[in-house]
């Protein structure tokens, strides 16, 4: 995974773009992978870990009604998380992710489902992710990989259109 994360950081440095993150299900793994790369402080301004609904509301400025209406793992919440962290860090790019790493029968949640939103220069892209992994941490690692891969693909496709 480190190779393509190097590619992301190199791209951001070359284009003089900054990035921030807002993570729920991955619990900081995306930010952690980014900060493993030397010199990333020039492009990665910071991130939020908003694991609880309250943290999503207070830190990422997600509207409580959005969580009530769509649930904490939804396209709408992912988008509001991204918008909130973008306002907080004022970066060129932001990436947010919310998902389920394990089942909670009381709330009828299914594991292996996540939404990632990437806002790139004022345009939002939201992706529904799924993982076939069965173990909680393996799911979180898989979502981290998928989210960063979506970011790299988006960066590369944007670069080709300019």
DRENPA-3360 file (N, C-alpha, C; in nm, 2 decimals, always signed):
BEGIN
1 = XXXXXXXX = +0.08/-0.12/+0.00/+0.00/+0.00/+0.00/+0.09/+0.12/+0.00 ~ +0.21/+0.12/+0.06/+0.29/+0.24/+0.07/+0.32/+0.30/-0.06 ~ +0.34/+0.22/-0.17/+0.38/+0.27/-0.30/+0.27/+0.37/-0.35 ~ +0.15/+0.33/-0.35/+0.05/+0.42/-0.41/+0.02/+0.54/-0.31 ~ +0.05/+0.52/-0.18/+0.03/+0.64/-0.10/+0.14/+0.74/-0.13 ~ +0.26/+0.69/-0.16/+0.37/+0.78/-0.21/+0.33/+0.85/-0.33 ~ +0.25/+0.78/-0.42/+0.21/+0.84/-0.54/+0.11/+0.96/-0.51 ~ +0.02/+0.94/-0.41/-0.08/+1.04/-0.37/+0.00/+1.16/-0.32;
9 = XXXXXXXX = +0.09/+1.14/-0.23/+0.16/+1.25/-0.16/+0.25/+1.32/-0.27 ~ +0.31/+1.25/-0.35/+0.39/+1.31/-0.46/+0.31/+1.40/-0.55 ~ +0.19/+1.35/-0.59/+0.10/+1.42/-0.67/+0.06/+1.55/-0.60 ~ +0.02/+1.54/-0.48/-0.02/+1.66/-0.40/+0.09/+1.76/-0.39 ~ +0.21/+1.72/-0.36/+0.33/+1.81/-0.35/+0.35/+1.87/-0.49 ~ +0.35/+1.80/-0.59/+0.38/+1.85/-0.72/+0.28/+1.96/-0.77 ~ +0.15/+1.93/-0.73/+0.05/+2.02/-0.77/+0.02/+2.13/-0.67 ~ +0.09/+2.13/-0.55/+0.08/+2.22/-0.45/-0.07/+2.22/-0.39;
17 = XXXXXXXX = -0.12/+2.10/-0.37/-0.25/+2.09/-0.32/-0.25/+2.04/-0.17 ~ -0.34/+2.08/-0.09/-0.35/+2.04/+0.04/-0.47/+1.94/+0.06 ~ -0.46/+1.86/+0.17/-0.57/+1.76/+0.19/-0.59/+1.75/+0.34 ~ -0.72/+1.72/+0.37/-0.76/+1.69/+0.51/-0.85/+1.57/+0.51 ~ -0.87/+1.51/+0.63/-0.95/+1.39/+0.63/-1.05/+1.40/+0.75 ~ -1.16/+1.32/+0.74/-1.26/+1.31/+0.84/-1.30/+1.16/+0.84 ~ -1.26/+1.09/+0.94/-1.27/+0.94/+0.95/-1.36/+0.90/+1.06 ~ -1.44/+0.80/+1.03/-1.52/+0.73/+1.13/-1.48/+0.58/+1.14;
25 = XXXXXXXX = -1.52/+0.50/+1.05/-1.50/+0.36/+1.05/-1.35/+0.32/+1.05 ~ -1.27/+0.40/+0.98/-1.13/+0.37/+0.97/-1.05/+0.42/+1.09 ~ -1.11/+0.50/+1.17/-1.05/+0.55/+1.30/-0.91/+0.61/+1.29 ~ -0.88/+0.68/+1.18/-0.75/+0.75/+1.17/-0.65/+0.67/+1.08 ~ -0.69/+0.56/+1.03/-0.60/+0.48/+0.95/-0.56/+0.55/+0.82 ~ -0.65/+0.63/+0.76/-0.62/+0.70/+0.64/-0.51/+0.81/+0.67 ~ -0.54/+0.89/+0.77/-0.44/+0.99/+0.81/-0.31/+0.93/+0.85 ~ -0.31/+0.82/+0.92/-0.19/+0.75/+0.96/-0.11/+0.70/+0.85;
33 = XXXXXXXX = -0.17/+0.65/+0.75/-0.10/+0.61/+0.63/-0.04/+0.72/+0.55 ~ -0.11/+0.83/+0.55/-0.05/+0.95/+0.49/+0.07/+1.00/+0.56 ~ +0.06/+1.01/+0.69/+0.17/+1.07/+0.77/+0.29/+0.97/+0.78 ~ +0.28/+0.85/+0.73/+0.40/+0.76/+0.72/+0.49/+0.81/+0.61 ~ +0.45/+0.90/+0.52/+0.53/+0.95/+0.41/+0.61/+1.07/+0.45 ~ +0.74/+1.07/+0.44/+0.82/+1.19/+0.47/+0.78/+1.31/+0.39 ~ +0.77/+1.42/+0.46/+0.74/+1.55/+0.40/+0.59/+1.58/+0.38 ~ +0.51/+1.49/+0.42/+0.36/+1.50/+0.40/+0.31/+1.62/+0.47;
41 = XXXXXXXX = +0.38/+1.67/+0.57/+0.32/+1.79/+0.64/+0.30/+1.91/+0.55 ~ +0.37/+1.91/+0.44/+0.35/+2.02/+0.34/+0.21/+2.01/+0.27 ~ +0.15/+1.90/+0.27/+0.02/+1.88/+0.20/-0.09/+1.83/+0.29 ~ -0.06/+1.76/+0.40/-0.17/+1.70/+0.48/-0.18/+1.80/+0.60 ~ -0.29/+1.87/+0.61/-0.31/+1.97/+0.72/-0.37/+1.91/+0.84 ~ -0.43/+1.80/+0.83/-0.49/+1.74/+0.95/-0.61/+1.66/+0.93 ~ -0.67/+1.60/+1.03/-0.79/+1.52/+1.02/-0.86/+1.51/+1.15 ~ -0.99/+1.47/+1.13/-1.07/+1.44/+1.25/-1.11/+1.30/+1.25;
49 = XXXXXXXX = -1.12/+1.24/+1.37/-1.18/+1.11/+1.39/-1.31/+1.13/+1.46 ~ -1.42/+1.11/+1.38/-1.55/+1.13/+1.44/-1.63/+1.00/+1.44 ~ -1.59/+0.92/+1.54/-1.64/+0.79/+1.55/-1.78/+0.78/+1.60 ~ -1.82/+0.87/+1.69/-1.96/+0.87/+1.74/-2.04/+0.97/+1.66 ~ -2.17/+0.95/+1.67/-2.26/+1.05/+1.61/-2.24/+1.19/+1.67 ~ -2.22/+1.20/+1.80/-2.19/+1.32/+1.87/-2.07/+1.39/+1.81 ~ -1.97/+1.32/+1.79/-1.84/+1.38/+1.73/-1.87/+1.42/+1.59 ~ -1.95/+1.35/+1.51/-1.98/+1.39/+1.38/-2.05/+1.53/+1.38;
57 = XXXXXXXX = -2.14/+1.54/+1.48/-2.22/+1.66/+1.49/-2.14/+1.78/+1.54 ~ -2.06/+1.76/+1.65/-1.99/+1.86/+1.71/-1.86/+1.90/+1.64 ~ -1.78/+1.81/+1.59/-1.66/+1.83/+1.52/-1.67/+1.86/+1.37 ~ -1.74/+1.77/+1.31/-1.75/+1.78/+1.16/-1.87/+1.86/+1.12 ~ -1.95/+1.90/+1.21/-2.07/+1.99/+1.18/-2.17/+1.92/+1.10 ~ -2.19/+1.79/+1.11/-2.29/+1.71/+1.05/-2.42/+1.75/+1.12 ~ -2.53/+1.77/+1.04/-2.66/+1.81/+1.09/-2.72/+1.68/+1.16 ~ -2.76/+1.70/+1.29/-2.82/+1.58/+1.36/-2.94/+1.53/+1.28;
65 = XXXXXXXX = -3.02/+1.61/+1.22/-3.13/+1.56/+1.14/-3.09/+1.48/+1.02 ~ -2.97/+1.50/+0.97/-2.92/+1.42/+0.86/-2.90/+1.28/+0.91 ~ -2.84/+1.27/+1.03/-2.81/+1.14/+1.09/-2.94/+1.07/+1.12 ~ -3.04/+1.14/+1.18/-3.16/+1.08/+1.21/-3.24/+1.03/+1.08 ~ -3.24/+1.11/+0.98/-3.31/+1.07/+0.86/-3.24/+0.96/+0.78 ~ -3.11/+0.97/+0.76/-3.04/+0.88/+0.67/-2.95/+0.77/+0.74 ~ -2.93/+0.79/+0.87/-2.84/+0.70/+0.95/-2.70/+0.75/+0.94 ~ -2.61/+0.71/+1.04/-2.48/+0.76/+1.04/-2.39/+0.70/+0.93;
73 = XXXXXXXX = -2.43/+0.60/+0.87/-2.36/+0.54/+0.75/-2.44/+0.56/+0.63 ~ -2.42/+0.67/+0.56/-2.50/+0.71/+0.45/-2.42/+0.81/+0.36 ~ -2.46/+0.82/+0.24/-2.40/+0.91/+0.15/-2.42/+1.06/+0.20 ~ -2.53/+1.09/+0.26/-2.56/+1.22/+0.31/-2.46/+1.26/+0.42 ~ -2.44/+1.17/+0.52/-2.36/+1.19/+0.63/-2.21/+1.20/+0.58 ~ -2.17/+1.12/+0.49/-2.04/+1.12/+0.44/-2.01/+1.26/+0.37 ~ -2.11/+1.31/+0.30/-2.09/+1.44/+0.23/-2.08/+1.55/+0.33 ~ -2.17/+1.55/+0.44/-2.16/+1.66/+0.54/-2.03/+1.65/+0.62;
81 = XXXXXXXX = -1.98/+1.53/+0.64/-1.85/+1.51/+0.71/-1.74/+1.58/+0.63 ~ -1.74/+1.55/+0.50/-1.64/+1.61/+0.41/-1.65/+1.76/+0.41 ~ -1.77/+1.81/+0.40/-1.79/+1.96/+0.39/-1.75/+2.02/+0.52 ~ -1.78/+1.96/+0.64/-1.74/+2.01/+0.77/-1.59/+2.02/+0.78 ~ -1.52/+1.92/+0.75/-1.37/+1.92/+0.76/-1.31/+2.01/+0.66 ~ -1.37/+2.03/+0.55/-1.32/+2.12/+0.45/-1.32/+2.26/+0.50 ~ -1.43/+2.30/+0.56/-1.45/+2.43/+0.62/-1.35/+2.45/+0.74 ~ -1.32/+2.35/+0.81/-1.23/+2.36/+0.93/-1.09/+2.37/+0.89;
89 = XXXXXXXX = -1.04/+2.30/+0.79/-0.90/+2.30/+0.75/-0.87/+2.39/+0.63 ~ -0.98/+2.42/+0.55/-0.96/+2.50/+0.43/-0.86/+2.45/+0.34 ~ -0.87/+2.32/+0.30/-0.78/+2.25/+0.21/-0.84/+2.25/+0.07 ~ -0.76/+2.21/-0.02/-0.80/+2.19/-0.16/-0.88/+2.06/-0.18 ~ -0.85/+1.96/-0.10/-0.91/+1.83/-0.11/-0.94/+1.78/+0.03 ~ -1.05/+1.72/+0.04/-1.08/+1.65/+0.17/-1.14/+1.51/+0.14 ~ -1.12/+1.42/+0.23/-1.17/+1.28/+0.22/-1.24/+1.25/+0.35 ~ -1.36/+1.20/+0.34/-1.43/+1.15/+0.46/-1.48/+1.01/+0.44;
97 = XXXXXXXX = -1.49/+0.94/+0.55/-1.54/+0.80/+0.54/-1.62/+0.77/+0.66 ~ -1.74/+0.70/+0.64/-1.82/+0.65/+0.75/-1.87/+0.51/+0.70 ~ -1.87/+0.42/+0.80/-1.91/+0.28/+0.76/-1.93/+0.19/+0.88 ~ -1.96/+0.07/+0.85/-1.98/-0.04/+0.95/-1.87/-0.14/+0.94 ~ -1.80/-0.16/+1.05/-1.69/-0.26/+1.05/-1.74/-0.39/+1.11 ~ -1.86/-0.39/+1.17/-1.91/-0.51/+1.23/-2.06/-0.50/+1.24 ~ -2.13/-0.61/+1.25/-2.27/-0.61/+1.26/-2.32/-0.57/+1.40 ~ -2.44/-0.50/+1.40/-2.50/-0.47/+1.53/-2.65/-0.50/+1.51;
105 = XXXXXXXX = -2.69/-0.62/+1.55/-2.82/-0.67/+1.52/-2.93/-0.58/+1.58 ~ -2.90/-0.52/+1.69/-3.00/-0.43/+1.75/-3.04/-0.32/+1.66 ~ -2.95/-0.27/+1.58/-2.98/-0.16/+1.49/-2.99/-0.21/+1.34 ~ -2.99/-0.34/+1.32/-3.00/-0.40/+1.19/-2.89/-0.34/+1.09 ~ -2.77/-0.32/+1.15/-2.66/-0.28/+1.06/-2.59/-0.40/+1.00 ~ -2.54/-0.38/+0.89/-2.46/-0.49/+0.82/-2.32/-0.44/+0.81 ~ -2.22/-0.53/+0.84/-2.08/-0.49/+0.83/-2.04/-0.49/+0.68 ~ -1.93/-0.43/+0.66/-1.87/-0.43/+0.53/-1.93/-0.32/+0.43;
113 = XXXXXXXX = -1.99/-0.22/+0.49/-2.05/-0.11/+0.41/-1.99/+0.02/+0.45 ~ -1.95/+0.10/+0.36/-1.90/+0.24/+0.39/-1.93/+0.33/+0.28 ~ -1.93/+0.46/+0.31/-1.94/+0.57/+0.21/-1.82/+0.66/+0.23 ~ -1.75/+0.69/+0.12/-1.64/+0.78/+0.12/-1.67/+0.89/+0.03 ~ -1.65/+1.01/+0.07/-1.67/+1.13/-0.01/-1.53/+1.20/-0.02 ~ -1.50/+1.24/-0.15/-1.38/+1.32/-0.17/-1.43/+1.45/-0.24 ~ -1.39/+1.56/-0.17/-1.42/+1.69/-0.23/-1.28/+1.74/-0.29 ~ -1.29/+1.76/-0.42/-1.16/+1.80/-0.49/-1.20/+1.93/-0.57;
121 = XXXXXXXX = -1.13/+2.03/-0.52/-1.15/+2.17/-0.58/-1.30/+2.20/-0.60 ~ -1.38/+2.19/-0.50/-1.52/+2.23/-0.50/-1.62/+2.13/-0.57 ~ -1.57/+2.02/-0.60/-1.66/+1.92/-0.66/-1.66/+1.79/-0.57 ~ -1.78/+1.74/-0.53/-1.78/+1.63/-0.44/-1.81/+1.50/-0.52 ~ -1.74/+1.39/-0.48/-1.75/+1.26/-0.54/-1.78/+1.17/-0.42 ~ -1.89/+1.10/-0.42/-1.92/+1.00/-0.31/-1.93/+0.86/-0.37 ~ -1.87/+0.77/-0.30/-1.86/+0.63/-0.35/-1.91/+0.54/-0.24 ~ -1.99/+0.44/-0.27/-2.03/+0.33/-0.18/-1.93/+0.22/-0.19;
129 = XXXXXXXX = -1.88/+0.19/-0.07/-1.78/+0.08/-0.07/-1.84/-0.04/+0.00 ~ -1.78/-0.16/-0.04/-1.82/-0.28/+0.03/-1.70/-0.36/+0.05 ~ -1.70/-0.44/+0.16/-1.58/-0.53/+0.19/-1.63/-0.67/+0.21 ~ -1.56/-0.76/+0.15/-1.59/-0.90/+0.17/-1.52/-0.96/+0.29 ~ -1.44/-0.88/+0.35/-1.36/-0.93/+0.47/-1.46/-0.96/+0.58 ~ -1.43/-1.05/+0.67/-1.52/-1.09/+0.78/-1.48/-1.03/+0.92 ~ -1.35/-1.00/+0.93/-1.30/-0.96/+1.06/-1.30/-0.81/+1.07 ~ -1.34/-0.75/+1.18/-1.35/-0.61/+1.20/-1.23/-0.53/+1.15;
137 = XXXXXXXX = -1.11/-0.56/+1.20/-0.99/-0.49/+1.16/-0.96/-0.50/+1.01 ~ -0.98/-0.62/+0.96/-0.96/-0.65/+0.82/-1.05/-0.56/+0.73 ~ -1.17/-0.54/+0.78/-1.27/-0.46/+0.71/-1.22/-0.31/+0.71 ~ -1.17/-0.27/+0.83/-1.12/-0.13/+0.84/-1.00/-0.10/+0.75 ~ -0.91/-0.20/+0.74/-0.79/-0.19/+0.66/-0.83/-0.19/+0.51 ~ -0.93/-0.27/+0.48/-0.98/-0.28/+0.34/-1.04/-0.15/+0.30 ~ -1.12/-0.09/+0.39/-1.18/+0.04/+0.36/-1.08/+0.15/+0.35 ~ -0.97/+0.15/+0.43/-0.86/+0.24/+0.42/-0.80/+0.23/+0.28;
145 = XXXXXXXX = -0.77/+0.11/+0.24/-0.71/+0.09/+0.10/-0.80/+0.14/-0.01 ~ -0.93/+0.10/+0.00/-1.03/+0.14/-0.10/-1.04/+0.29/-0.11 ~ -1.05/+0.36/+0.00/-1.07/+0.50/+0.00/-0.95/+0.57/-0.06 ~ -0.83/+0.53/-0.02/-0.71/+0.59/-0.07/-0.69/+0.56/-0.22 ~ -0.73/+0.44/-0.26/-0.73/+0.41/-0.40/-0.83/+0.49/-0.49 ~ -0.95/+0.52/-0.43/-1.04/+0.61/-0.50/-0.98/+0.75/-0.51 ~ -0.91/+0.79/-0.41/-0.85/+0.92/-0.41/-0.74/+0.93/-0.53 ~ -0.66/+0.83/-0.53/-0.55/+0.82/-0.64/-0.61/+0.82/-0.78;
153 = XXXXXXXX = -0.72/+0.74/-0.80/-0.78/+0.73/-0.93/-0.84/+0.87/-0.96 ~ -0.90/+0.93/-0.87/-0.97/+1.06/-0.89/-0.86/+1.17/-0.92 ~ -0.75/+1.17/-0.85/-0.64/+1.26/-0.88/-0.58/+1.24/-1.02 ~ -0.56/+1.12/-1.05/-0.51/+1.09/-1.18/-0.60/+1.12/-1.30 ~ -0.73/+1.10/-1.28/-0.83/+1.13/-1.38/-0.84/+1.28/-1.39 ~ -0.84/+1.35/-1.29/-0.85/+1.50/-1.29/-0.73/+1.56/-1.36 ~ -0.61/+1.50/-1.33/-0.49/+1.56/-1.39/-0.49/+1.54/-1.54 ~ -0.55/+1.43/-1.59/-0.55/+1.40/-1.73/-0.65/+1.49/-1.81;
161 = XX = -0.75/+1.55/-1.74/-0.85/+1.64/-1.80/-0.80/+1.78/-1.81 ~ -0.69/+1.81/-1.75/-0.64/+1.95/-1.75/-0.53/+1.97/-1.85;
% end
